[in-house]
Amino acid sequence: MTSRHFSIETIGIVGTGAMGRGIAQIAALAGLTVRLYDTNPAAIGAARDYLAETFAKLTAKGKLDQARSLAALANVSGAQVIGDLADCDLVVEAIVEKLDVKQALFRELETVVSGRCVLASNTSSLSITAIAAGCTNPSRVAGYHFFNPVPLMKIVEVIDGLRSDPAVGDALMDLTRRMGHTPVRAKDMPGFIVNHAGRGMNTEGLRIAGEGVASFADIDRIMREQAGFRLGPFELLDLTALDVSHPVMESIYHQFYEEPRFTPSPITGTRLAGGLIGRKTGEGFYRYEDGKQQVPAEASAPTELPQSVWVSKRYPQAHEAVVQLIVKTGVKLDDGATPAADSLIVVTPFGHDATTAAVDEALDATRVVAIDTLFPLAAAQRRTLMTTPATSRAARETAHALFAADGIPVTVIRDSTGFVAQRVVATIVNIGCDIAQKQIATPDDIDLAVTLGLGYPRGPLALGDALGAKTILTILRNIFSVLGEPRYRPSPWLARRAQLGLSLTQRDAADTQTETQQ
């Protein structure tokens, strides 16, 4: 680009599907001149009709005044041939996710538009650098990744390819704000920020299910009601649909050259092949009747309490939280250095499974039940218990009754390194830390992208801070020590900041000081 400061007033959009229409809607409402182009001429008229209907509905609901509605629609026109995009300041492609097709389009656009026109791709999974490689002037090409539905998903990823002029990204950042959305900046890496960070929830949830630890519904309940997420991994997969999400999982895994953190699951491949795609087809991990999710009912909690309970002191803070809960039930506490012969044994591992916790303290595994204390027990909407393979039915049921005595639902799972919530949350935090370590985006933009793009209660770095970076590091190291799988190796960003007592959102001090001096 020849100028580092330029404005965008006329935007061309190639592809008039859901994404193209959504981008056109917010652009037109922002006062931009919008030209719609599609290889199917009928689709252009259908898109403009859709926008007219949408603006009319918003006006009827009082969300848009009549004058602005009419002005927005007047801003939108169809481009009958690609040459009608010649006067655009920006052209955004929202077409099929195939590299050769996008490259061919951009090569054709270069013969039509002016030298200062920005070419942007709405790709969610392809390399911006690779798309730009087919262009005579790759410096004008950048990624401009919106999320569906565009008007409601207020986050936009602006991606710099290796040859992108920074001024292009700057202009797209400004334009995003003008259209009422929030921009985040990312380097060109597989998955950018949101799809990269989203691997933690989905791949780890699938791995837990694949190990037979808990059912799909129980994993979702734990992640919603114990960990505080809006959706569990399987509800989320049903919403996005496996015909979309499974290929993305495979793509990111292969683009990172089989990085173990992103290993897909055969569960989704099998279900996709069987047509169990998700909400839009009426059946996925759940069945849907009239669009309503059908969730299997939970069995009632047992009522017979244990005679006495011994609680491990391996983690003092966790011990105290469990004891406070037990005291309220009136059940006798066993304060001995070792458990009495008839006591229920409760352990509170972080990252270890119940078996390892029992062996480490030389406990009778038939009476051992583990409880997850990562999230505050007293304020929980759900608690999770875990048994060893040797735990007796009596120990399991009395423990269930004990921790459900105050009316809080309890999920009992089979033995698992890191329960459910610990594993998933630690993986989310760890991947977020690795995105920061690789300098794909700033810590602030990582957290912003994830909260707005994925709807998580906190971004991965802020979540790690809230739960304690040292605790997350302990969970990962303990899982790794049991399983030996490299997917659980801690990111250097996490390990160093945990050891130094620094926030996970903190950049290197020297870098921050250098920027301040500039």
Secondary structure by P-SEA (a helix, b strand, c coil): ccccbbbbcbbbbccccaaaaaaaaaaaaaccbbbbbbccaaaaaaaaaaaaaaaaaaaaaccccaaaaaaaaaaccccccccccccccbbbbbccccaaaaaaaaaaaaacccccbbbbbcccccccccccccccccccccccccccccccccbbbbbbcccccaaaaaaaaaaaaaacbbbbbbcccccccccccaaaaaaaaaaaaaaccccaaaaaaaaaccccccccaaaaaaaacccccaaaaaaaaaaacccccccccaaaaaaaaacccccccccccbbbcccbbbbbbbcccccccccbbbbbcccaaaaaaaaaaaaaaccccccccccccccbbbbbbccccaaaaaaaaccccccbbbbbcccccccccbbbbbbcccccaaaaaaaaaaaacccbbbbbbcccccccaaaaaaaaaaaaaaaaaaccccaaaaaaaaaaaccccccaaaaaaaacaaaaaaaaaaaaaacccccccccaaaaaaaaaccccccccaaaaaaaaac
